[in-house]
């Protein structure tokens, strides 16, 4: 039973590695989308955010299952470490890989955040510029409409 539980724990860690790899791919897509702040495909960006959200939900589910299974077999494994040494070493390697991928993902998330902030700043500036331009045009239009009713100021009075 313990060996089967360890196999399930190892399989859970392998799935987590696969999911983290897919998250890294989504981060790369986000970086590509955000790299040119002039023409960002917002629909594609939203799609990557949704995909990452689903992957994170999967990881949370795996973590919950892993923790509950580990809690059940923790004492038995502790008492017979030498019997399960190979499986424990494989799981330790997977955990190290997960830790490395997590750090890499965190760094790419920070880079993507800076790219997104740059894009939103540029978009905000463009909106403000458009608002100012339309405001100036509207003011000009109102001013010109008010001048229609002014009679000519210089008239020739010769007959």
SULWONOR-V120435 format. One record per residue. N is the residue number from 1. BURIAL is I if it has 16 or more other C-alpha atoms within 10 Angstrom, else O. Layout:
[[N BURIAL] [N BURIAL]]
This chain:
[[1 O] [2 O] [3 O] [4 O] [5 O] [6 I] [7 O] [8 I] [9 I] [10 I] [11 O] [12 I] [13 I] [14 I] [15 O] [16 I] [17 I] [18 O] [19 I] [20 I] [21 I] [22 O] [23 I] [24 I] [25 O] [26 I] [27 I] [28 I] [29 I] [30 I] [31 I] [32 O] [33 I] [34 I] [35 I] [36 O] [37 I] [38 O] [39 O] [40 I] [41 O] [42 O] [43 O] [44 O] [45 I] [46 O] [47 O] [48 I] [49 I] [50 O] [51 O] [52 I] [53 O] [54 O] [55 I] [56 I] [57 O] [58 O] [59 I] [60 O] [61 O] [62 I] [63 O] [64 O] [65 O] [66 I] [67 O] [68 O] [69 O] [70 I] [71 O] [72 O] [73 O] [74 O] [75 O] [76 O] [77 I] [78 O] [79 O] [80 O] [81 O] [82 O] [83 O] [84 O] [85 O] [86 O] [87 I] [88 I] [89 O] [90 O] [91 I] [92 O] [93 O] [94 I] [95 I] [96 O] [97 I] [98 I] [99 O] [100 O] [101 I] [102 I] [103 O] [104 O] [105 I] [106 O] [107 O] [108 I] [109 I] [110 O] [111 O] [112 I] [113 O] [114 O] [115 I] [116 I] [117 O] [118 I] [119 I] [120 O] [121 O] [122 O] [123 O] [124 O] [125 O] [126 O] [127 O] [128 O] [129 O] [130 O] [131 O] [132 O] [133 O] [134 O] [135 O] [136 O] [137 O] [138 O] [139 O] [140 O] [141 O] [142 O] [143 O] [144 O] [145 O] [146 O] [147 O] [148 O] [149 O] [150 O] [151 O] [152 O] [153 O] [154 O] [155 O] [156 O] [157 O] [158 O] [159 O]]
